[in-house]
Amino acid sequence: MSSQTATNQEWALAFYELQDAYTDFILSRQAKLCSKGMIKFYNFTTGKFIQWLEQGGITKPEEISARHVRAFLAELASKGLSDSYIHGYARAIKTMLRFFHAENYLSKPVVFDMPPIRNLKLPYLRAEDIPIVLNECKTKRDQALFLFMIDSGLRRAEVCDLSWGNVDIPSGLARVEKGKGGKPRSVVDQPPKYVPVVMLDLEQ
């Protein structure tokens, strides 16, 4: 066996250590019954970080340092990405590195400062916006779904996951099997006090 072939095999085995730890992390999220969306989130964010590490010559989890994390996040920031986008990457990486340490892939924890989210202002509907959105709905079905979301406070993904078995029409009770964090919850379809009731004739 040539020295070059031996070197290539050593590098392949070394990279396998990092990939094996990463695969173990993803399996741990699946075993914790994380939602498909959350699994996809971890695959995308931590997967990009692992790929970036490999391109930089990092072959083992033990070689990962806080400086690597900071350099990766700085590279994201240089691309003009939003604060919340970069924060999401940092949150996923921190979770993965904690897992690496807990499972002895890392002998000591990798500690780094989380990037701040500045001027975070989530979009929301004002009371006067509701009739405008209703008028833009193309079908009575869309209007009914929009009113249901307003009255119940359910998220879009939660509404999409509902089936007839999750909704009790007489009582207005809706059962969400997997809400935020994968936790079930129940809501009652009734208009909140701060939103005026919008009368809508669905028979028209």
N, CA, C and O of each residue as an XYZ file, in Angstrom:
816
protein
N       0.859     -1.199      0.000
C       0.000      0.000      0.000
C       0.893      1.246      0.000
O       1.820      1.367      0.800
N       0.587      2.165     -0.917
C       1.387      3.372     -0.998
C       1.097      4.287      0.174
O       0.047      4.187      0.808
N       2.039      5.185      0.461
C       1.845      6.128      1.568
C       0.675      7.061      1.294
O      -0.026      7.462      2.222
N       0.452      7.419      0.002
C      -0.658      8.312     -0.350
C      -1.997      7.635     -0.093
O      -2.931      8.258      0.411
N      -2.084      6.335     -0.450
C      -3.321      5.589     -0.214
C      -3.598      5.465      1.281
O      -4.737      5.617      1.721
N      -2.564      5.193      2.051
C      -2.717      5.084      3.504
C      -3.182      6.402      4.100
O      -4.035      6.430      4.987
N      -2.610      7.496      3.602
C      -3.006      8.823      4.091
C      -4.465      9.106      3.776
O      -5.194      9.630      4.617
N      -4.896      8.757      2.557
C      -6.284      8.975      2.155
C      -7.245      8.174      3.027
O      -8.312      8.662      3.398
N      -6.858      6.932      3.353
C      -7.701      6.109      4.198
C      -7.793      6.672      5.607
O      -8.855      6.633      6.229
N      -6.692      7.191      6.106
C      -6.693      7.798      7.435
C      -7.622      9.013      7.476
O      -8.360      9.208      8.442
N      -7.578      9.831      6.410
C      -8.452     11.000      6.347
C      -9.912     10.572      6.262
O     -10.777     11.179      6.893
N     -10.192      9.517      5.474
C     -11.567      9.037      5.340
C     -12.104      8.561      6.683
O     -13.243      8.856      7.044
N     -11.269      7.816      7.430
C     -11.691      7.350      8.746
C     -11.876      8.505      9.712
O     -12.791      8.483     10.535
N     -11.029      9.502      9.624
C     -11.134     10.665     10.510
C     -12.418     11.435     10.241
O     -13.116     11.824     11.178
N     -12.735     11.660      8.971
C     -13.967     12.352      8.629
C     -15.182     11.547      9.076
O     -16.218     12.111      9.428
N     -15.043     10.223      9.059
C     -16.148      9.377      9.488
C     -16.495      9.641     10.949
O     -17.667      9.572     11.320
N     -15.512      9.938     11.777
C     -15.759     10.229     13.188
C     -16.696     11.423     13.337
O     -17.625     11.386     14.145
N     -16.457     12.482     12.562
C     -17.298     13.669     12.640
C     -18.693     13.368     12.099
O     -19.692     13.771     12.695
N     -18.763     12.660     10.969
C     -20.047     12.318     10.376
C     -20.840     11.369     11.266
O     -22.065     11.463     11.346
N     -20.146     10.460     11.930
C     -20.817      9.514     12.820
C     -21.447     10.242     14.003
O     -22.571      9.937     14.400
N     -20.723     11.198     14.558
C     -21.264     11.980     15.672
C     -22.471     12.796     15.209
O     -23.461     12.906     15.931
N     -22.387     13.368     14.003
C     -23.492     14.161     13.466
C     -24.716     13.282     13.224
O     -25.837     13.673     13.550
N     -24.502     12.093     12.651
C     -25.608     11.163     12.421
C     -26.261     10.771     13.737
O     -27.485     10.671     13.826
N     -25.442     10.549     14.757
C     -25.961     10.204     16.082
C     -26.825     11.337     16.630
O     -27.857     11.089     17.255
N     -26.402     12.580     16.395
C     -27.182     13.731     16.863
C     -28.553     13.770     16.195
O     -29.566     13.954     16.870
N     -28.593     13.596     14.865
C     -29.872     13.622     14.144
C     -30.769     12.484     14.621
O     -31.972     12.674     14.799
N     -30.193     11.308     14.826
C     -30.968     10.182     15.338
C     -31.543     10.486     16.722
O     -32.654     10.067     17.046
N     -30.779     11.216     17.530
C     -31.264     11.575     18.868
C     -32.470     12.499     18.792
O     -33.375     12.406     19.621
N     -32.492     13.394     17.801
C     -33.642     14.287     17.632
C     -34.865     13.490     17.186
O     -35.985     13.761     17.619
N     -34.641     12.508     16.318
C     -35.742     11.665     15.869
C     -36.276     10.821     17.019
O     -37.486     10.634     17.155
N     -35.360     10.310     17.849
C     -35.758      9.491     18.998
C     -36.535     10.308     20.021
O     -37.368      9.766     20.746
N     -36.264     11.621     20.084
C     -36.987     12.508     20.996
C     -38.336     12.919     20.417
O     -39.067     13.706     21.018
N     -38.660     12.372     19.235
C     -39.932     12.633     18.550
C     -40.093     14.108     18.179
O     -41.189     14.664     18.256
N     -38.994     14.725     17.778
C     -39.079     16.081     17.250
C     -39.927     16.069     15.979
O     -39.966     15.064     15.268
N     -40.588     17.154     15.698
C     -41.437     17.235     14.506
C     -40.586     17.151     13.242
O     -39.375     17.372     13.276
N     -41.243     16.828     12.125
C     -40.539     16.755     10.851
C     -39.906     18.103     10.512
O     -38.800     18.165      9.976
N     -40.616     19.170     10.830
C     -40.080     20.503     10.569
C     -38.822     20.777     11.370
O     -37.877     21.377     10.859
N     -38.804     20.338     12.632
C     -37.640     20.561     13.472
C     -36.460     19.710     13.011
O     -35.318     20.169     13.020
N     -36.738     18.464     12.605
C     -35.679     17.601     12.077
C     -35.077     18.235     10.823
O     -33.859     18.237     10.643
N     -35.932     18.768      9.968
C     -35.457     19.432      8.754
C     -34.607     20.647      9.108
O     -33.600     20.918      8.454
N     -35.015     21.378     10.146
C     -34.267     22.548     10.615
C     -32.864     22.146     11.077
O     -31.881     22.787     10.704
N     -32.769     21.090     11.885
C     -31.466     20.627     12.367
C     -30.607     20.095     11.217
O     -29.403     20.347     11.166
N     -31.231     19.361     10.302
C     -30.489     18.840      9.161
C     -29.871     19.971      8.341
O     -28.731     19.872      7.889
N     -30.631     21.035      8.157
C     -30.158     22.141      7.328
C     -29.075     22.945      8.030
O     -28.013     23.195      7.460
N     -29.342     23.349      9.264
C     -28.413     24.253      9.960
C     -27.146     23.541     10.422
O     -26.042     23.963     10.076
N     -27.286     22.486     11.185
C     -26.094     21.791     11.678
C     -25.378     21.061     10.543
O     -24.160     20.889     10.575
N     -26.150     20.634      9.535
C     -25.524     20.000      8.384
C     -24.595     20.944      7.644
O     -23.518     20.552      7.196
N     -25.031     22.213      7.519
C     -24.184     23.227      6.880
C     -22.919     23.470      7.705
O     -21.835     23.660      7.152
N     -23.065     23.463      9.017
C     -21.917     23.696      9.891
C     -20.918     22.534      9.795
O     -19.710     22.759      9.720
N     -21.415     21.314      9.798
C     -20.542     20.148      9.671
C     -19.805     20.178      8.337
O     -18.609     19.894      8.279
N     -20.509     20.516      7.280
C     -19.875     20.613      5.958
C     -18.789     21.679      5.958
O     -17.715     21.478      5.391
N     -19.068     22.809      6.591
C     -18.103     23.907      6.687
C     -16.862     23.464      7.470
O     -15.737     23.799      7.098
N     -17.069     22.718      8.540
C     -15.952     22.211      9.329
C     -15.074     21.273      8.504
O     -13.847     21.366      8.542
N     -15.699     20.384      7.770
C     -14.947     19.434      6.955
C     -14.121     20.145      5.889
O     -12.984     19.767      5.608
N     -14.713     21.179      5.302
C     -13.972     21.947      4.304
C     -12.776     22.651      4.917
O     -11.803     22.946      4.223
N     -12.843     22.921      6.214
C     -11.728     23.557      6.920
C     -10.747     22.571      7.508
O      -9.826     22.962      8.226
N     -10.931     21.288      7.212
C      -9.984     20.290      7.691
C     -10.278     19.705      9.050
O      -9.458     18.962      9.589
N     -11.446     20.024      9.630
C     -11.820     19.454     10.920
C     -12.349     18.042     10.678
O     -13.295     17.853      9.912
N     -11.746     17.059     11.325
C     -12.105     15.665     11.068
C     -12.739     14.960     12.258
O     -13.313     13.883     12.099
N     -12.646     15.549     13.452
C     -13.158     14.906     14.648
C     -13.952     15.921     15.482
O     -13.620     17.106     15.494
N     -14.989     15.466     16.171
C     -15.744     16.373     17.043
C     -14.853     17.058     18.076
O     -15.082     18.216     18.424
N     -13.845     16.350     18.565
C     -12.956     16.882     19.594
C     -12.191     18.108     19.128
O     -11.707     18.887     19.949
N     -12.078     18.287     17.816
C     -11.325     19.417     17.263
C     -12.161     20.695     17.169
O     -11.624     21.770     16.902
N     -13.464     20.582     17.385
C     -14.341     21.752     17.273
C     -14.129     22.683     18.462
O     -14.118     22.238     19.610
N     -13.964     23.959     18.188
C     -13.781     24.954     19.251
C     -14.775     26.094     19.070
O     -15.438     26.209     18.040
N     -14.859     26.931     20.098
C     -15.740     28.096     20.033
C     -15.327     29.025     18.892
O     -16.164     29.702     18.295
N     -14.039     29.048     18.602
C     -13.553     29.905     17.514
C     -14.134     29.470     16.177
O     -14.449     30.310     15.334
N     -14.276     28.165     15.977
C     -14.882     27.672     14.741
C     -16.329     28.157     14.630
O     -16.765     28.587     13.562
N     -17.056     28.085     15.717
C     -18.453     28.517     15.708
C     -18.539     30.008     15.398
O     -19.352     30.435     14.579
N     -17.693     30.795     16.059
C     -17.705     32.237     15.825
C     -17.343     32.571     14.378
O     -17.939     33.466     13.778
N     -16.367     31.852     13.819
C     -15.959     32.103     12.434
C     -17.094     31.763     11.472
O     -17.323     32.479     10.497
N     -17.798     30.675     11.746
C     -18.919     30.264     10.893
C     -20.046     31.290     10.948
O     -20.584     31.677      9.911
N     -20.403     31.728     12.147
C     -21.474     32.714     12.300
C     -21.064     34.054     11.683
O     -21.898     34.745     11.099
N     -19.797     34.421     11.807
C     -19.310     35.664     11.201
C     -19.413     35.595      9.684
O     -19.717     36.590      9.026
N     -19.158     34.417      9.140
C     -19.268     34.248      7.688
C     -20.713     34.411      7.236
O     -20.978     34.990      6.182
N     -21.642     33.903      8.031
C     -23.057     34.090      7.722
C     -23.425     35.567      7.776
O     -24.155     36.068      6.921
N     -22.912     36.257      8.791
C     -23.211     37.682      8.941
C     -22.660     38.488      7.771
O     -23.267     39.474      7.353
N     -21.513     38.071      7.242
C     -20.902     38.795      6.119
C     -21.739     38.702      4.847
O     -21.572     39.495      3.921
N     -22.639     37.725      4.815
C     -23.508     37.546      3.649
C     -24.777     38.393      3.755
O     -25.634     38.356      2.872
N     -24.886     39.151      4.839
C     -26.039     40.035      5.008
C     -27.294     39.331      5.488
O     -28.395     39.854      5.317
N     -27.152     38.157      6.085
C     -28.315     37.428      6.586
C     -28.870     38.104      7.832
O     -28.150     38.807      8.542
N     -30.149     37.887      8.091
C     -30.812     38.564      9.198
C     -30.338     38.038     10.555
O     -29.801     36.936     10.659
N     -30.552     38.856     11.589
C     -30.175     38.473     12.949
C     -30.866     37.180     13.372
O     -30.232     36.292     13.942
N     -32.157     37.073     13.094
C     -32.918     35.899     13.510
C     -32.457     34.654     12.773
O     -32.464     33.559     13.336
N     -32.052     34.814     11.510
C     -31.561     33.684     10.719
C     -30.262     33.151     11.320
O     -30.104     31.943     11.495
N     -29.345     34.043     11.630
C     -28.063     33.650     12.214
C     -28.271     33.077     13.618
O     -27.605     32.118     14.009
N     -29.191     33.667     14.364
C     -29.490     33.180     15.715
C     -30.009     31.743     15.649
O     -29.689     30.926     16.513
N     -30.809     31.433     14.627
C     -31.320     30.077     14.460
C     -30.203     29.077     14.247
O     -30.222     27.985     14.815
N     -29.225     29.448     13.428
C     -28.050     28.597     13.230
C     -27.326     28.369     14.558
O     -26.980     27.238     14.900
N     -27.101     29.452     15.297
C     -26.371     29.356     16.561
C     -27.105     28.473     17.562
O     -26.489     27.688     18.282
N     -28.411     28.607     17.600
C     -29.207     27.797     18.525
C     -29.086     26.306     18.200
O     -28.935     25.476     19.097
N     -29.156     25.976     16.902
C     -29.046     24.569     16.490
C     -27.649     24.027     16.770
O     -27.504     22.898     17.240
N     -26.624     24.822     16.486
C     -25.243     24.383     16.717
C     -24.998     24.165     18.207
O     -24.351     23.194     18.598
N     -25.512     25.065     19.033
C     -25.332     24.914     20.487
C     -25.976     23.619     20.968
O     -25.401     22.913     21.796
N     -27.158     23.303     20.461
C     -27.832     22.063     20.844
C     -27.011     20.845     20.435
O     -26.879     19.890     21.201
N     -26.464     20.885     19.225
C     -25.662     19.770     18.745
C     -24.385     19.596     19.566
O     -24.023     18.471     19.911
N     -23.706     20.690     19.879
C     -22.461     20.599     20.642
C     -22.711     20.145     22.080
O     -21.876     19.454     22.664
N     -23.839     20.521     22.645
C     -24.194     20.013     23.967
C     -24.390     18.499     23.918
O     -23.991     17.776     24.831
N     -25.007     18.039     22.843
C     -25.192     16.596     22.664
C     -23.839     15.904     22.518
O     -23.609     14.854     23.118
N     -22.947     16.489     21.726
C     -21.610     15.907     21.555
C     -20.906     15.747     22.901
O     -20.264     14.729     23.157
N     -21.031     16.750     23.746
C     -20.378     16.691     25.060
C     -21.049     15.646     25.956
O     -20.371     14.884     26.646
N     -22.387     15.616     25.940
C     -23.117     14.664     26.780
C     -22.822     13.221     26.381
O     -22.829     12.318     27.217
N     -22.563     13.019     25.091
C     -22.304     11.665     24.586
C     -20.808     11.361     24.476
O     -20.414     10.357     23.881
N     -19.978     12.236     25.054
C     -18.512     12.025     25.108
C     -17.824     12.106     23.742
O     -16.721     11.588     23.571
N     -18.467     12.746     22.787
C     -17.754     13.054     21.544
C     -16.817     14.238     21.783
O     -15.812     14.400     21.091
N     -17.161     15.058     22.771
C     -16.334     16.187     23.195
C     -15.974     15.990     24.658
O     -16.840     15.671     25.473
N     -14.713     16.175     24.996
C     -14.290     15.991     26.384
C     -14.703     17.160     27.270
O     -14.859     16.998     28.480
N     -14.879     18.325     26.679
C     -15.323     19.489     27.438
C     -16.302     20.297     26.582
O     -16.222     20.260     25.354
N     -17.215     21.019     27.213
C     -18.220     21.760     26.447
C     -17.604     22.899     25.632
O     -16.601     23.496     26.023
N     -18.226     23.177     24.498
C     -17.830     24.316     23.665
C     -18.792     25.459     23.981
O     -19.983     25.377     23.683
N     -18.276     26.510     24.577
C     -19.102     27.627     25.034
C     -18.858     28.844     24.142
O     -17.713     29.222     23.896
N     -19.933     29.445     23.665
C     -19.824     30.650     22.851
C     -21.041     31.525     23.099
O     -22.098     31.039     23.501
N     -20.882     32.821     22.855
C     -21.975     33.769     23.048
C     -22.970     33.669     21.899
O     -22.590     33.592     20.731
N     -24.239     33.670     22.251
C     -25.280     33.644     21.228
C     -25.389     35.018     20.579
O     -25.356     36.033     21.275
N     -25.519     35.066     19.252
C     -25.686     36.361     18.578
C     -27.034     36.980     18.954
O     -28.038     36.271     19.019
N     -27.069     38.269     19.198
C     -28.321     38.909     19.611
C     -29.283     39.076     18.441
O     -28.879     39.114     17.279
N     -30.542     39.172     18.775
C     -31.566     39.488     17.778
C     -32.012     40.914     18.048
O     -32.664     41.189     19.055
N     -31.665     41.801     17.162
C     -31.984     43.217     17.348
C     -33.268     43.587     16.605
O     -33.524     43.133     15.489
N     -34.054     44.419     17.257
C     -35.258     44.961     16.634
C     -36.191     43.865     16.110
O     -36.749     43.969     15.018
N     -36.343     42.801     16.929
C     -37.229     41.717     16.522
C     -38.682     42.168     16.690
O     -39.120     42.496     17.792
N     -39.406     42.178     15.593
C     -40.811     42.577     15.620
C     -41.578     41.655     14.692
O     -41.537     41.795     13.469
N     -42.272     40.717     15.297
C     -43.013     39.761     14.495
C     -44.204     40.437     13.820
O     -44.833     41.315     14.410
N     -44.514     40.037     12.599
C     -45.680     40.623     11.916
C     -46.974     40.220     12.617
O     -47.084     39.116     13.150
N     -47.938     41.113     12.611
C     -49.217     40.816     13.251
C     -50.318     41.578     12.532
O     -50.061     42.540     11.809
N     -51.538     41.134     12.742
C     -52.696     41.784     12.137
C     -53.351     42.702     13.157
O     -53.561     42.323     14.310
N     -53.667     43.900     12.721
C     -54.463     44.804     13.546
C     -55.938     44.518     13.288
O     -56.291     43.900     12.284
N     -56.787     44.965     14.189
C     -58.220     44.709     14.045
C     -58.740     45.233     12.707
O     -59.573     44.593     12.066
N     -58.244     46.399     12.290
C     -58.724     46.989     11.037
C     -58.213     46.260      9.803
O     -58.707     46.484      8.698
N     -57.210     45.374      9.989
C     -56.683     44.618      8.856
C     -57.542     43.405      8.506
O     -57.480     42.901      7.385
N     -58.345     42.936      9.465
C     -59.094     41.696      9.266
C     -60.074     41.782      8.094
O     -60.072     40.888      7.248
N     -60.919     42.828      8.009
C     -61.822     42.909      6.854
C     -61.076     42.979      5.525
O     -61.559     42.475      4.512
N     -59.897     43.603      5.530
C     -59.108     43.712      4.294
C     -58.653     42.333      3.832
O     -58.751     41.998      2.651
N     -58.151     41.531      4.784
C     -57.705     40.184      4.440
C     -58.879     39.326      3.980
O     -58.751     38.553      3.031
N     -60.030     39.463      4.655
C     -61.213     38.695      4.262
C     -61.630     39.001      2.824
O     -62.015     38.104      2.074
N     -61.548     40.263      2.456
C     -61.927     40.657      1.100
C     -60.975     40.102      0.050
O     -61.348     39.937     -1.112
N     -59.723     39.809      0.471
C     -58.741     39.269     -0.458
C     -58.846     37.752     -0.602
O     -58.256     37.172     -1.513
N     -59.598     37.107      0.298
C     -59.785     35.657      0.196
C     -60.573     35.331     -1.068
O     -61.587     35.966     -1.357
N     -60.111     34.356     -1.804
C     -60.724     34.028     -3.091
C     -61.955     33.147     -2.954
O     -62.849     33.210     -3.798
N     -62.020     32.322     -1.907
C     -63.134     31.394     -1.736
C     -63.694     31.492     -0.320
O     -63.052     32.030      0.582
N     -64.914     30.955     -0.142
C     -65.525     30.914      1.182
C     -64.718     30.015      2.116
O     -64.664     30.244      3.324
N     -64.091     28.988      1.537
C     -63.251     28.094      2.339
C     -62.088     28.872      2.937
O     -61.789     28.723      4.122
N     -61.428     29.700      2.132
C     -60.301     30.495      2.628
C     -60.764     31.471      3.707
O     -60.070     31.684      4.700
N     -61.941     32.060      3.504
C     -62.477     32.991      4.496
C     -62.743     32.275      5.819
O     -62.428     32.795      6.889
N     -63.334     31.059      5.733
C     -63.644     30.304      6.945
C     -62.368     29.906      7.679
O     -62.312     29.975      8.907
N     -61.341     29.489      6.934
C     -60.070     29.109      7.557
C     -59.403     30.302      8.235
O     -58.844     30.180      9.325
N     -59.468     31.447      7.578
C     -58.861     32.654      8.153
C     -59.572     33.041      9.445
O     -58.919     33.360     10.439
N     -60.901     33.016      9.440
C     -61.652     33.352     10.641
C     -61.384     32.349     11.759
O     -61.311     32.711     12.934
N     -61.240     31.090     11.374
C     -60.937     30.060     12.374
C     -59.591     30.325     13.034
O     -59.452     30.167     14.247
N     -58.594     30.729     12.242
C     -57.279     31.037     12.794
C     -57.339     32.255     13.705
O     -56.700     32.277     14.757
N     -58.100     33.261     13.309
C     -58.243     34.466     14.129
C     -58.919     34.130     15.460
O     -58.474     34.567     16.521
N     -60.001     33.349     15.389
C     -60.786     33.050     16.588
C     -60.090     32.095     17.542
O     -60.229     32.218     18.759
N     -59.333     31.132     16.990
C     -58.721     30.103     17.829
C     -57.292     30.426     18.238
O     -56.806     29.934     19.256
N     -56.612     31.264     17.433
C     -55.221     31.578     17.719
C     -54.254     30.489     17.272
O     -53.086     30.506     17.659
N     -54.723     29.545     16.464
C     -53.847     28.475     15.992
C     -52.891     28.989     14.927
O     -53.206     29.923     14.189
N     -51.721     28.367     14.858
C     -50.741     28.688     13.830
C     -51.134     28.025     12.510
O     -51.928     27.085     12.482
N     -50.567     28.530     11.430
C     -50.896     28.000     10.104
C     -50.613     26.506     10.013
O     -51.449     25.740      9.536
N     -49.427     26.090     10.473
C     -49.059     24.674     10.398
C     -49.996     23.812     11.240
O     -50.311     22.683     10.862
N     -50.444     24.341     12.384
C     -51.347     23.588     13.245
C     -52.692     23.382     12.573
O     -53.287     22.310     12.682
N     -53.174     24.406     11.878
C     -54.441     24.290     11.155
C     -54.321     23.286     10.014
O     -55.240     22.504      9.773
N     -53.196     23.308      9.318
C     -52.990     22.383      8.195
C     -52.957     20.936      8.657
O     -53.306     20.037      7.892
N     -52.544     20.696      9.899
C     -52.442     19.336     10.416
C     -53.744     18.814     11.004
O     -53.830     17.638     11.358
N     -54.757     19.663     11.115
C     -56.024     19.236     11.705
C     -56.787     18.302     10.764
O     -56.705     18.420      9.541
N     -57.524     17.377     11.364
C     -58.458     16.538     10.616
C     -59.835     16.708     11.271
O     -59.958     17.342     12.319
N     -60.864     16.136     10.643
C     -62.209     16.270     11.213
C     -62.275     15.670     12.605
O     -63.048     16.125     13.448
N     -61.460     14.641     12.846
C     -61.462     14.018     14.167
C     -60.899     14.893     15.262
O     -61.096     14.615     16.445
N     -60.190     15.964     14.876
C     -59.605     16.873     15.863
C     -60.531     18.021     16.238
O     -60.218     18.802     17.136
N     -61.672     18.129     15.557
C     -62.555     19.281     15.766
C     -63.943     18.824     16.184
O     -64.552     17.967     15.543
N     -64.431     19.411     17.269
C     -65.802     19.159     17.724
C     -66.633     20.390     17.407
O     -66.529     21.407     18.094
N     -67.451     20.304     16.377
C     -68.205     21.470     15.889
C     -69.140     22.057     16.951
O     -69.112     23.270     17.157
N     -69.974     21.248     17.642
C     -70.919     21.827     18.617
C     -70.251     22.647     19.718
O     -70.734     23.720     20.081
N     -69.135     22.135     20.250
C     -68.478     22.836     21.356
C     -67.444     23.851     20.880
O     -67.050     24.737     21.638
N     -66.998     23.727     19.614
C     -65.963     24.622     19.101
C     -64.571     24.247     19.572
O     -63.635     25.033     19.420
N     -64.416     23.043     20.150
C     -63.130     22.604     20.674
C     -62.296     21.960     19.567
O     -62.773     21.085     18.845
N     -61.049     22.405     19.446
C     -60.123     21.834     18.459
C     -58.918     21.264     19.199
O     -58.346     21.924     20.067
N     -58.538     20.045     18.857
C     -57.431     19.364     19.502
C     -56.236     19.345     18.563
O     -56.292     18.754     17.484
N     -55.144     20.002     18.984
C     -53.915     20.034     18.203
C     -53.009     18.917     18.710
O     -52.618     18.914     19.877
N     -52.677     17.972     17.839
C     -51.870     16.829     18.253
C     -50.407     17.212     18.485
O     -49.774     16.748     19.433
N     -49.886     18.061     17.606
C     -48.490     18.479     17.723
C     -48.399     19.989     17.566
O     -48.310     20.507     16.453
N     -48.423     20.688     18.699
C     -48.259     22.132     18.675
C     -46.794     22.499     18.740
O     -45.936     21.698     18.370
N     -46.495     23.700     19.205
C     -45.109     24.139     19.322
C     -44.368     23.233     20.294
O     -44.847     22.942     21.390
N     -43.182     22.790     19.864
C     -42.402     21.880     20.680
C     -42.920     20.456     20.655
O     -42.502     19.621     21.457
N     -43.847     20.174     19.715
C     -44.395     18.830     19.598
C     -45.409     18.481     20.669
O     -45.778     17.315     20.809
N     -45.875     19.479     21.440
C     -46.783     19.223     22.548
C     -48.246     19.387     22.104
O     -48.566     20.323     21.372
N     -49.122     18.494     22.539
C     -50.548     18.625     22.195
C     -51.210     19.714     23.023
O     -50.770     20.014     24.133
N     -52.248     20.293     22.492
C     -53.026     21.286     23.235
C     -54.410     21.401     22.628
O     -54.645     20.978     21.496
N     -55.310     21.970     23.382
C     -56.685     22.174     22.908
C     -57.010     23.655     22.926
O     -56.557     24.392     23.802
N     -57.798     24.084     21.952
C     -58.234     25.475     21.882
C     -59.731     25.497     21.604
O     -60.301     24.528     21.101
N     -60.350     26.611     21.937
C     -61.776     26.801     21.682
C     -61.922     27.893     20.641
O     -61.341     28.970     20.776
N     -62.683     27.621     19.620
C     -62.900     28.581     18.541
C     -63.899     29.639     18.994
O     -65.108     29.492     18.812
N     -63.375     30.702     19.583
C     -64.223     31.816     19.996
C     -63.466     33.114     19.803
O     -62.262     33.163     20.057
N     -64.140     34.173     19.358
C     -63.456     35.435     19.079
C     -62.828     36.017     20.333
O     -63.507     36.123     21.355
N     -61.542     36.403     20.295
C     -60.913     37.066     21.441
C     -61.528     38.447     21.657
O     -62.087     39.047     20.739
N     -61.412     38.937     22.891
C     -62.055     40.196     23.247
C     -61.512     41.386     22.473
O     -62.232     42.355     22.228
N     -60.229     41.313     22.083
C     -59.613     42.478     21.464
C     -59.812     42.518     19.951
O     -59.332     43.439     19.290
N     -60.512     41.532     19.397
C     -60.768     41.523     17.958
C     -62.265     41.617     17.720
O     -63.009     40.777     18.227
N     -62.738     42.607     16.968
C     -64.165     42.726     16.715
C     -64.679     41.556     15.891
O     -63.992     41.067     14.994
N     -65.894     41.108     16.200
C     -66.498     40.014     15.456
C     -66.803     40.501     14.037
O     -67.419     41.551     13.854
N     -66.371     39.738     13.044
C     -66.615     40.087     11.653
C     -67.737     39.206     11.142
O     -67.584     37.985     11.093
N     -68.837     39.780     10.767
C     -69.982     39.031     10.281
C     -69.721     38.638      8.841
O     -69.363     39.469      8.005
N     -69.910     37.347      8.564
C     -69.648     36.847      7.227
C     -70.695     35.831      6.863
O     -70.849     34.825      7.555
N     -71.423     36.073      5.784
C     -72.447     35.157      5.311
C     -71.799     34.144      4.367
O     -71.548     34.451      3.202
N     -71.530     32.942      4.868
C     -70.859     31.934      4.056
C     -71.794     31.302      3.035
O     -71.346     30.514      2.202
N     -73.070     31.624      3.080
C     -74.010     31.058      2.127
C     -74.049     31.857      0.832
O     -74.631     31.402     -0.152
N     -73.445     33.026      0.814
C     -73.472     33.850     -0.388
C     -72.615     33.250     -1.491
O     -72.524     33.818     -2.579
